[in-house]
Amino acid sequence: MTRLRRPVPAVAVLFGLAVLAGTVPADAETTEQAMARAMAHIEGTAGPVSYARAAEAFEVAAGAGDADAQNWLGRLLFEGLGVERDPAAALERFAAAASQGRPDHVYDYARALEATAVDDAALGHAARLYRQVADTGHAEAQASLGVMLYEGRGVAPDPDAARALFERAAEAGNARALNNLGLLYARGDAVAQDHARAADLFAAAAEAGSPDALRNLGVMYENGFGVPLDEALAHRLYREAGGKGGQAETDPLPYDPRLAPPGTGPEDVRRRDRAAEAGDPVAAFQRAWLALSPDPDAAAPTAAAEARADLARAADAGYPPAMILLAVLLEDGIGVPQDWVAAQAWLLRAAAAGAEGADARAAALEARMTPAQIASAQDRAAR
């Protein structure tokens, strides 16, 4: 089973930072306007997502003392996306934001302190900040402080206090706390061992989005701990979690939800081929989709290469569903060399065009990319 789950250090990969000093005079727009401009670039409502442009606007708002802008810049600097990574500068930004008292900002500051701590004094500082916001009912802070108390990091070990914090956060539906509490019941640590209760907690945590809980629930079913022995279900759970014996289950091959399924009769094929060769992006997309269905990994190399060419023409013509499907091929290296930067650039363009599902796919791929890859993809998408 997995260890008690800590938060991802600082924040998950978010966006690149390229502060362009002096590009926007501080008095050229209000703080509210600067924040609106920044969020438009973050959310892709001002064209393809551009974290560098967002960072420029956040810098304007942060200069006026805006806590949200300070916190965003702390996140950017901590990850080093678009600039040289600078944890010390990030901590300064987080501290400035946290000084204004908003619980989410205090929590982010605590996470950054915990992730960069080199001694017990720094860990103790993080624990005090976690406690400050945990006492307000902040479930993530309760879960984080619980882990520190359980492990005795920066505080005296106290499994009972850790359990109580996990219980409070679990009542709010916090996935990490539900999983950690399940581990306590599975081990009989600070509670009486209860495999059935552990399985219920893992199931609830999995429902709340925890991959660790899916794996832990798989362990329960594989061994018959508190649930009926079911190895097939266990391995399905492992696949869904993306670990122990398989990759995460993939989505169906993306299609344009506005279109009816393409016909496959002889006349349908002839009509579609004529339209595709004449430059119709919808026909080219449908021809490629059929060539790759239902499993693009199983497509013959020649068919995959032809589908890629069709999709490239349709994507270049501005057809968003083709951009998404082309990104799938580039992400997985199907019929083309694997290229996450190119895949992400197409997803960002599709998202900017309002294509359904493009945002979620872009976020999932971004979480696996390096800062340099993210910056390159955003630059390419803006061209």
N, C-alpha and C positions, 0 to 999 in steps of 0.2 A: 504494500500500500504506500501511498505517497506520504511525505512528511506534512506536518502542519503547514498550511499555505500562508506565506507572507505576501504582501502586496508586490506587484511589479515595481522594481526600483523607480522612484520618481514617477514618471508617467510612461505609458506605452508610447511608441514612436508616433509623433504627431506631425511635425512639419518643419521645413527648413527656415533658417533665419539668415537674412542678409540685410543688416541695418544700413540703410543708405543715409548717412548723416547729412542733414541739411537739405535733403530732397524736398521735404514738405515743411515749410516754416511752421513753427509751433502755433503761430497766431492765424494760420490760414484756415483752420477749421476748429470747431468745438470738440471737446473731448467725446461727446456723444457721436458726433459725425465721424471722428477718427475710429471709434470702436465699431460703428456700423460698417465703415469701409473695411476694417480688418476682418470682421465676421463674414462679410460678403465674399472675401477672398478665401476664408477658411471653408465656407459652406458651398463654394462654387456657384454662387448666384451672380457673380460679376465676371463670368467666364470660367475657364478651367481653374480648379483649385490652385492657388499660388501662395504657399506659406511665406515665401520671401516678401511678397507684397503685403501680406497680412502683418508680418513682423514690422515693416516700416510704419504701418499705421498704429500698431500697438505701441511702438516707441513714442509716437506723438502723444498718445493718451497717457502713457506711463509718465512722460515728462510733466504732465499736469497732475500727477499724483493718483491716477485711477488705479484702484487695487486690482480689478480684473485684468487690466493690461499688464501690470507688474507680474501677476501670477502666470499669465500666458507666456511672457518673456522668460520667466524662470523655467518654465517647462522646456521652451525652445533651447535655451542655453544649456540646460542640463543634458539634453540629448545630443547637442552639437550638430544639429541639422542645418546645413547652410553656412555655418560658421565653425570656427575651431571650438571644440567642446570646452566649456568653462564652468565646472561645477561650483567654483567659488563665487563667480558672478551670478550664477543661478541662485545660489543660497541667499545672496544679497537681495535679489528680486523677490524670492519667496518670503524672506523676512519682512520686506517692505509691505508686501501684500497682507501677510498675516498680522502685522501690527495694527491693522484696521479692524481685526476681530472677527471676520467672517469665518465660520467653522470650516468650510471647504478649503479656504486658503491656509488656515492653520494646519489642517490635515496634510495638504500638499507639502508644506514646509517640513512637517514631521517626517514624511516619507523620504524627502530628499536628505534630511539629516541622518536618518537611519541608514540609508543606502550609502552614504559617504563617511559614516562614523569610523574613526580610527582608534577610539578609546571609549571607556565606560562613561566618561563625562558627556561625550556627544550622544551616546545611546541614551543616557539618563535624560538629557535635554529632549530628545525625541519622545521618550516615554511620557514626560510631563506634558508635552504638547498633545500627544494622543489622549491623555487623560482629560485634558482641558476640554477637548471637543467630544470625547466619549461621554462625559457627564451631561452634554446637551442632547444626547440621543443619537449621535452620529454613528451609524452602524459600522462603517468601514474602520473608523477609529477604534471602536470597541473590539473589532476582530484583530486589528493590528496590535493593540495593547495586550490583548489576550495572548497572542503568540509570544510577545516579549516576556510576559509573566510566566508562560509555560516553559520557555527556554531559559529564563533567567538572564536575559540580555539587557544590560543597563538597569536592571531592577533585580530584587531578590526573587528567586523562583517561588511561584505560588500557583500550583495547578488548580486549586479550588477557586481562586480569584479569576484565573483564566477561563475556567469552565463557566463561571457566572457571566463573564463578559460575552463568551460565545453564545450563551443562552439568550442574552438580551439582544444581540445582533441577529441571531437566528429567528427570533420572534418577528423581526422586521423583514425577514426574507433574504437576508444577506447570504449569498452563495458560499463565500469563503468560510463564514462562521458555521453554517450548516455542515459543510464538509469537515471542518476541524472538530466540531462537536461529535460528528459521526465517528471520527477516528478515536476520540476518547472512549466512546461506548464500545467500539470494536476491540480496544485494548484493555478495557477495564481500568482506565487511568482517570483518577479523580471522580469516578462514578463506578457503580457496579457494572460489570461486563454484561452487555445486552446486544447480541448480534442482530436481533430483529429490529431493535430501535436504531442501531447503526445503519442497517440497510434502508430503513425509512428516511433517515436523515440524508444519506447519500443520494437517494432518489429525489428528495426535495432539492438538494443542492444541484443535482444534474438538471433538473427542470428549470432551475434558476440560472443555468448557463455555465456550470463548472465542469471543465473537462476532467479535472482530477477526480471529481465525484463519480463521473462515468466510469473511470478506471477502477475506482474503489468498489463501486457497485458490481463491476465485472468480477472482481476478486470474490465478492460474496457469493455470486451465482456459480462461479467456477468451483468453489469449495463447499457450497451448500451451507454457508454460515448465515443463519437467520432467515434464509429463503430456500425454496426448493433448488436442488442441484440442477443446473441447466447450462451446460457448457456452450451450447449454440448461442444462447442469449448472452453469455459472458463474452464470447468473441465478437458478437455484434456490438456490444457496448464498447469493447476495446477499439473496434474499427471506428465507431462514432467519435470516440475520444481522440483518434489519430495516433494511437500508440499501442504497444504490446501486441505485435502481430498483424499490423495492417495500417494503412493510411485512412484518414477520415473519409467517410462516404461522400462521393461527389454529387453535386447537383445534376439534374438532367441537363442535356445539351441546351443552352439558351436559345430561345426562339423569339420572334416578334409577337407579343401577345395580341397585337391588333389584327394579325392575319389569321386566316383559316389555314389548317395544315395543307401543305402543298400536295397536289395530286401526283400520282405515280404512274398513271396510264400512259400508253405510247404517245397519244396526242398531247397530253400534259407535258411530257418530257420534251417533245419537239417545240412546242410553243415556248416553254421556259428557256430552252437552249437558244432559240432565235432572239428572244428578248434580252437574254444575258449577253449574247455576242453583240447586240446592238447598243449595249451600255446601260441597260435597265438595272439599277442597283438592287432592287427588290428581287428580281429574277436571279441575279448572281448570288445573292445571299441565300435564297431558297435552294438553289442548286448545290451550293456548298454545304448547307445544313443537311440535305439528304445524303450527300456523299460521306458525311462524317457520322451520321446517325446509325445506331443509337450510342455507339461508343467510339469516340474519335481515336482512342488508343489502338482500336482494332482495325482502323481503316488502312488500306494498302498504301504504301508510300507514295505511289503516283497519284492516287485519289486525294490523299491529304495535301500534296503539293498543289494540285489543281484547285482544290477547295481554298487553299491559302491565297492563291492568285485571285480567285473570284472575290474573296472577302476583302482583299487589299483594294481592289477596284471599287467595290461598294463602299468601303470605309472612306476612301479618298473622295468619293462623291458626296460624303456627308451623311451616310445612312447609319444611325447609331447602333441598331442591332448587329450590323456587320462589324462595327468597332468592337463590340463586346465579344462576339464569337472569335474574331481575330485575336483578341487579347487572350482568350482561353488557349488558343494554339500556341501563342508566344510564351505564355506562362508555363505551359507544360512541355514545350519543345515538340509539338506534334506537326510533322511536315516541315518544320523550320527549326533553326537553332533556338534553344531556349533563350529568351530575352525578357527579363522582368521589367527593364526600363521601358522598352517599347510597349509591352503589355499594359503597364500602368499608364503610359501616356494615352493610349487608346481608351482606357477606362475613364480617365479624367475627361477626355473630350466627350465621351458618351454621356457621362454624368452631367457635364455642362449643358448638353443638349436635352437633358431631362429624361434620358432613357431609364426605364424601370430596372432596378437591380444593379445599376452601374455603381452607385455610391457604395453599396455593401461589398461588392466585389473589390472595389478599389481599396476600401479600408482593410479587408482581409489580406490582400497582397501587400499593402504598405507595411503591415505588421511584421512581414518577413524580410523586408528590404533593409539595406544599409542606408545611413544618412545620405551618402553620395548618390546612391541609386535613386532615392526619393527626389533629391534636388534635380538630377538629370531628367527624370520623368516629367517633373513639373515644368522644367524649361522646354522640353520637347512638346508638351501638350499646348503650351502657350504660343508656339510658332504658327 
